Amino acid sequence: MDLQRQSQGDTQTFADALAQSFEQSLTLRLQVPWRVARVDESETTQPIESAVCYRLAAAGDLQGEGYVVLEREQVVTLGSQLLNQPVAAFDDQQADALAELIASAMERLSSLLSPQFGEVTFKVDRVEDVRLEGMLAVPLEASCDDEKRMRVVLYVNESLSASLSPATEAAPQAKAKKTSIDPANLQLVMDVELNVSLRFGQCQLPLRDVLDLASGSVIELDRDVDDPVELLLDGKVIARGEAVIVDGNYGLRITEIPEPIASHFVR
């Protein structure tokens, strides 16, 4: 029974981080404030009719699968907003637009989970005919400006649930060991100036395209306009945030730090 409660607690931690990531992605993409949070567990007993299901396949220090399930009507409404189109009958474009949004949220989720669970990536795809019986279910609710609330249910399979549980004990110990720094030694280098840079994106170009570059050329980067800007130290990402203008210069408003910055100075 204790193990079961621990497993549910770890799943809820995962669900809270997913809700936060989903909320940030919705807010940035639609440019209006959204709220996504866990709701009463009793909601899991109510089946979702005409469901649309997205699989979250975890790889890395977490293994297993989660599933985000929404009502088809909600996918139509939200997908139409993402596409900036009038609400119409359900089609693949709406479902694909929502899949892209979820994928963006999962990138943020990976950063939120890394301090506790280690490195993890998620592959997002839409699936059908999935048997969700027996999986741990956590109900979520998404709302915007007190409009009609959208019900979302997160399902976590046994593999992901088991992968979450032991990490909560092992990861903090490993992280604490990794980031232990003698304060006296750290003070000796506190005035050392370091070069940090912002990365809006990157791409790979063949030599012929590089030689063809001229004034007015446009290069497509590998990053969506809604994705956060990365702050790099010695080529390593130490923070992410939003680009801002400060007294006519570019600046960065930090929104997330993947892991304690001090850990980058420990080998």
N, C-alpha and C positions, 0 to 999 in steps of 0.2 A: 504494500500500500504506500509506504514512504517513497519507494522507487517510482511508483506511478505518479504521485504528487510532484516529485522532482522533475519527471519527464514533462508533465503538463506545465510546470513553472518555466522550464527552459523553452518550451514551445511558445508560451506567452511572451517571453523576452524576445524571441525571434519575431513574433507577430507584431509587437510594439515597434520594433525597429523597421519592419516592413511598412507598417502604417505611417510612420514618420517619413520614410522615403517616398512612399506613394503620395503623401500630402504635399511634400516639397515639389515633386515632379508635376503634379496637377497645378499647383499654384504658379510655378514658373512658366509652364506651357500655356495655360489659359489666362494668365495675368489677372487672376482674381483669387482672393484667399479661400482655400479649401481646408476642411477639417476631416481627418481620418483617424479613427480610434477604435479600440476594442469595445464591445458592448456586452450586455448580459449573456452569460453562457447558455441560457435557456433558448436563445435564438437558434442554436445549432439543431434543435429538434424540428425546426420548420424547414422542410425541403424547398429548394429553389426550383421554380418551374421554368421550363425552357431555358436551361442554364447554358452559358458559354464558359468554357473551362480553359485556363492557361496553365501549362506545366512549367514549374521552376526547377530545372535540373541542376543540383548543386555539385560542384567539383572542387577539389582542393582539400583543405582541412575539414570541411564538412562534406558529407556524402549523403545522397538520397534525393528525394523529390518532394516538392510542395505543389499545391494546386490552388490557384486563385479562381473563384467561381462567382459569376455575376449573372443576373437575370438578363435575358436577351434584350428586353426593352431598355434596360439601363445601358447596355453596350451601344444600342442605336443612338440614344440621347448623347452619351459621352463621346462616342466615336464621331458623331456629326459635329459636335463642338470642336473636337480636335482637327477635323477636316475643314472647319469653317464653312459648313454646308447646311442647308435646311434639313430638318429631321425627315427621314424617309424610311422606307422599308429596310429591314435588316439586310446587309450585304457584307461581303468579305472585306471591303475597304474600311468599313467602320471597325470590324474586328481586328484588322491588321494595324489600324491607327492606334487602337488601345494596346495591342501587343508591343508596339514600339514605345509607348509611354511606360508600360510595365518594365520593359527592358531597361529604360533609363532609370527607373526607380530601383531596379536590382543592382545597378552600378553603385548607386548611393548606399544601398543596403550592405553591399560588400565592405564599403569603408566603415560603416557603423559597427559591423560585426567583427572586423579584424582585431581590435584590441582584446576582445574576449575569447573569440573562437579561432583566430588565425586567418590565414589567407583563404579566400573562397570566391569562386565565380559562379554565375548562374546563366544558364541558357534558357531562354523563354520561347515557347512555342504553343500554338493553340492546338488542343487535342479534343477528341470526341470519344464517346463510349468508354469513359474511365470509371472504374469501380472504386467509389470513394468510401464504401462501407468499411468500418473498422479503423479508419484513420482518425487521428486526433483532429478535431475541428475547432477553429477559433473564429467567432463571428466579428466582423468589422462593420463600421458604418462610415460612409463618406457623405459630406454635406457641404453646401456652398451657399452663403448668404441666406440661411434658413429656408432654402428651397427644398423641394422634395428630396428626402434622404435616400441614398443608394445603399443597398445592403450588399456586402461582400463577405464571402466565407473563405477563410484560409484552411486548407487541409494539409496535414503533414504526414507522410508515410512513416512506417516503422524505422526504416533505415536512417532517414533524416532526424527523426526523434532521438534515436540511439546515438547518432553522431553529435547531436547537440549536448546531450547530458554529460558525458565525461569531460567535454571541453571546458565546462564551467569551473571544474576543479583544477584541471591541469594548466589551462592557459594563463590564469592570473599568476600562478607560481612561476611559470616560465618567463612571463613578461616582467615580473618583479626582479627576477634574477638578471635578465638581460639589461634592464635600465638602471641597475644599481651603479651610481657614480659617487666617488668620493667628493663631497662638497668643497673640500680644500683644494683639490686638484682642479675642479671646475672653475673656481674663482680666478685661477691663474690665467685663464684664457677668455674670460668674459668680455674683454675689450677688443678681442680679435675681430676684425671686420670680414664678413663673408659675402660672397657674391650670390645673390638669389635672382631667379628669373621667373617670368610668367610664361606659360605655354598655353596658347589658345587652341593648338592642334598641331598635327604633323601629317606628312604624306611622303610617299616614295615616288620619285620620278626617274625615268630612264635618262641616260646622259643626253640623248638627242633632244628631249624636252627641255632639259636644263639649258642647253646651248641655244634653244629657240626663245628663251625668255627675253622679253623686251618690256619697255614702258607700256603699261596698260594690260599686261598679261594677268590672267586670273588663275589662281591655284586653289583647288578644292581641298580642304583639310578633312581629316577623319573624325571631326567632332561636330555634333549637332549644335545649333545656335543656343539651345537651352542648357547644354551641358556645362558644368562648372569649369572655370579656368583653374589650371594647376600652378602651384607655386613650387619651384624646384630649387634644391640645394645640391650642388655637385651632381646634377643629373637625376636626383631622386626626388619623388613627390613627397613634400612634407605637409602640404595643406591644399585645400581647394576652396574656391569662393567665386564671387561675382565681380566682374570688372566695373569700376566706378571712375569718375573724373574728380580729381582733387587739384584745385587751383590750376586748371588747364592741363594737368598731367594725368596719365593713366595711374590708377591705383587698384588695390584688391581688397574687397571686404570678405574676410575669411568666414566661411560657413561650416567647414568641417576639417578636422585634423585626423587622418586615418590612424595614426598611432602617436604616442608621446614623442615629441620632437627630440628629446634627449636621447631616445633609443638610437637615433641615426649616428650618434657619436660614439657608440659602444660597439666593439667588434668581438 
